[in-house]
Amino acid sequence: MLKINIEKKLSRFTLSFNQSIDCKGITAILGVSGSGKSTLLNLINGLVKPDTGSIILNDIVLVDIGKKQFVKAQHRKIATVFQDALLFPHFKVLKNLKFAMHSSMKNRFEEIIHVLNISDLLDRYPAMLSGGEKQRVAIGRAILTNPRLLLMDEPLSALDMPRKKELINYIQDLVIELNIPILYVTHNINEVKMLANHVAILDAGQLYRYGETNEILNCDYLNEWI
């Protein structure tokens, strides 16, 4: 369970989020550009510190401003996949994957590269990869850190439609095969329809709705995305 109750003052509004999220399957954070989605992820992974409140993951306190507790990003066991794959350009794919691999994941290395279909890419440099291939490698690298939670910040936004559909299939396989909970930021309602079990809608930094995908996608608020 991920329990979030925080506030963070931003330039245009104050981001306020108070919700417990079940860490199973994929939870989408949906909203238009500039609604605070990426900031929320960075509060969870420790790259941004809230002004007030707390974040608790599986009964482990990641931050509690009132008690002056703050776990640094590198110690949270939370992995993030950004819009840009951010691979090391001077490392081949194999070295990129193993750079921060947790010792407990060595026995699962072959399984993960099989699920993501990247075994043929191991001897290539990032410059030799397509956008979709780079993102699959970035996802593999994140998983190999053995995270408690995987955050994805619009990982498909730079891809064309065929590559988007391909990567969506791989993300679905990850949840089924590896049982990794994912928090998935997007402004694309079609991605939510295909991927998410639950949805949280952000509007100008405020949590507008949260619930199961089928229920939330029927609300009138989403007309602008349909």
N, C-alpha and C positions, 0 to 999 in steps of 0.2 A: 504494500500500500504506500502510495506517495501522498503525503499530507502537506498541502501548500496553503499558507496563510500569510501573505506578504503585501507590502506596499513599496513602490519605488517611484519617486518623482522624476518624470522625464520632461523634455522641453515643452511638449504640447499638452500633456496630461499626466496624471498620476496612475501608474499601473497598479491595479488592486485585484488580487486573485486569492480567493478563499474556497478551496475545493479539495476533497480527497479523491484520488484517482487510483483505481484498481490496477495494479501492475500485471496485467494479463493481456496478451494480444497487442493490438495497435490502438492507441488513443490519438486522434487527430486534434490539433490545435488549429482551428479554422478562423480566418478573418482577412479583411482587405489589407493591402500593404500599409504599413505604419500603424497597425492596431496594437502592437506590443508583443507579437508572437515570438520573435527572435529574442527579445529582451527576457521574456519569461523563460525560455530555454537556458539563456545565459545566467539567470538567477539560480536555476536548478543545478547547472553544472559547475557553478562557482566562479564564472568569469565576471559576474556582476554581483555586488552585494546589496541586499535590500536595505531600505531605510528603517523599516520596522517589520516584525513578524518572524516566522520560522518556516523551515522546510525539513520534513522528516521522511526518510525513505526506509521502509521495512524496520521501523522502530529505531533507526539510527538518526540522530540529530545532525543534519548537515549545516544548519545555521539557526541560531536563535539570538536575535539582536538583544532582546531583553536580558538574556543571561550571558551576553558577550561571548557566544560560541560561534565559531566559523571554521568549518573544515575547508582547507584549500582545495582547489579544483583537482590537483593531481592525486589527492587522497580520497576522492569521493567514489571511485569505481563507477563512474558514469562516463560513457563514451559519446562523442558527438560527431555526426557526419554533416558537414556544411554544404552550401551550394557549390562551392569550389572544392574539388577533391583534396587539395592541399597535400599532394604527394611530394616526397623529396625527389627533385628532378635528377639528381646525380646517383640515385639508388635505383637498381632494377626492382621490378615488382616483388620478387622474393624477399629482398632486403627491406623494402617498404613494409611488407606484411610482418616480418619478424622483428622489426625495429623495437616495438614496445610489447611484444607478445608475452603474456603471462605464462609462467612455467607450467601452470595447470592446463594450459591449452595446447601443449605440444602434441598430445595424443589425439586432439581433435582437428589438427591442422588440415589433414587430408580431407576430412569430412566437410570443413568449411569451404575450402577451395572447390570442392565438388559441387556443393549446394549453389555457390555463386558462379560456377562454370568459368573459373579463371586459371585453371591448371596450364592452359596453353599460353598464358601471358607472363609466366614467372620469370622468363629470361629477357623480357623487354623493359625498356626505359619508359617512364610516363609519357614522354613526347611521342612515342610510337603508338599510343593508345587512343581510341575514340573517347568521346565524352562519357558514354555509357560504360565503357570498360574501366575508365578511371574511377567512376563512382562505385562500381562493383568492388574494385580493389580497396577503395577507401572504406567501404562497409566491412570488408573482410578484415582490414587492419583494426578497425574499431572493435569488432567482435573478438578478435584475438587478444585484446587486453583483458578479457573476461569481466565485462562490466555487469553491474547489477541492473543497469538500465541503459538503453540505447536511445539517444536523441537524434532526430533527423530534421535539419533545417532546410526545407524546400530542396531536397536532393535531386529532384527531377526538373527544376525550373529552367536549366540551361540545355535540356535535351529536346530533340525533335520527337514527334509522336511515336514512330516505331521504337525508338530507344526507350521512351517513357514506358510503353506497354511492356517491353522486355524487362526493364528493371522492376516494374511493379510485380511481375511474376516472381522474380528473385526475392523480393522483400516478403512476399506471401510465403514462399518456401522457407525463409528464415524463421518465421514465427512458428510454422508447422514443425519443421525438422529440428530446430535448435531451441525452441521455447524461450525466446528472448523478448521481454517486454519492450515496446517501442513507443516513444512519444514523437509524433510526426507533425511538423509544422507545414502548413500549406495555405494558399489562398484559392486552390483549385478544388471545387466541389466534386468533380469527377474522380479525382484521386481518393477523396474521402469515401465516395460510394464504393470504390473497388477495394479499398484497403482497411478502413477503420471499423473497429468494434464499438468504440465510443467516440464522442465528439464534444469538444469544448469550444464554444464560439466566443471570440474576443472582439469587442467593439470599443475603440478608443480607450483601451487599457482596462476595460471592465468585462468581467465574465458575464456574458449575456445568457447563455444556456449551456447545460451539460447533461449528457445522458447517452443512451444507446443510439447508434447511428440512424436506424430506421425511424425512430421517434423524432430525433432532432432535425433530420432532413425534410420532414413534413411541415416545419414551421414557416410562416409567411416571411420571416426575416430573410430567408435565403433566396428570395425571388431574384435579387440582383445577380446571383451567381448562376442561375438556371438558364 
